[in-house]
Amino acid sequence: MESSCSSESHVDDLVSKLPQREGLVLHRGFWLWPQTTKRIMLLQDSMFKPRDDDIILATNPKCGTTWLNHHPQELVPFLEIPTNEDLTYVETLPSPRLVATHMPMSLLPAAGSIASHGCCRIVYICREPKDVFVSVNVAFLKKDTRFAKVCLPYGPFWNHCLEYWRESIARPDRVLFLKYEDMMSDPVRYVKKLALFLGVPFTCREEEDGVVEQVVRLCSFEMLSGLEGNRTGSLKLRPRPNVVYEKSAFFRTGKVGDWVNDMSEEMGRKLDRIMAEKLKGSGLVFS
């Protein structure tokens, strides 16, 4: 216990010395909440040991992973946002484990092992940045939030995407890079692609019986956002500091291109120019 307290005290001291901006701190190239930075640092200290059959669902915030039939924040544990502040909780879960994270690839615990030894499978979902900005702004931030917030927190947004994009090219058997817009346009195709990547492809009989379509229907935005457990009540993400969100905040519209209703065309063009410049030469593009 004394060792743990000492370690936390040391990490608190490290976090307090990091560059700060609008309530966030800069850690290894990414802007994070101080409390999140602290937990990431503690996780790096061997608190998380990846297993070969782990599945890590990674995204920037508000990129389309709220899709389970009970509130996902309660079903799928977040590595860096433990509900009860217990960073060792994931280690108690039986295999295969499904865990979520907003952490950039380079900040994942044991990122070196994941990259060099092929531990875990990572499913990364990215989304049109204009829709992400509007979704984050409306759901969690103030309406007058400055435009710079598009790359915060867990940003810069483009670097977050690029890290996983490049890893998916280098190790396509271990990192599956998906775009929200593609999944929305052809969900049946991408459910089958995801199942194949995870090593549990649908059988011919299952496809003939319409099982894939049933999965798509049950996991649709309309179905999930209409569930009582997702429409009402609040969700306490962590006790210290006390952070509580209305469950409905995790379901906005889910529509592709909805940014036009909350962002000016001029602002949209500016963001497009920024993204084109930052992603130039990578092969990653947003339409």
Secondary structure, DSSP 8 states (H G I E B T S, - for coil): -HHHHHHHHHHHHHHHTS-EETTEEEETTEEE-HHHHHHHHHIIIII----TT-EEEEE-TTSS---SSS-HHHHS-BSSS-TTS-TTGGGGS-SS-EEEE---GGGSTTHHHHHHH--SEEEEEE--HHHHHHHHHHHTS-TT--GGGGG-SSB-HHHHHHHHHHHHHH-TTTEEEEEHHHHHH-HHHHHHHHHHHTT----HHHHHTTHHHHHHHHTSHHHHHTSHHHHSSEEEEETTTTEEEEGGGG-S---TTGGGGTS-HHHHHHHHHHHHHHHTTSS----
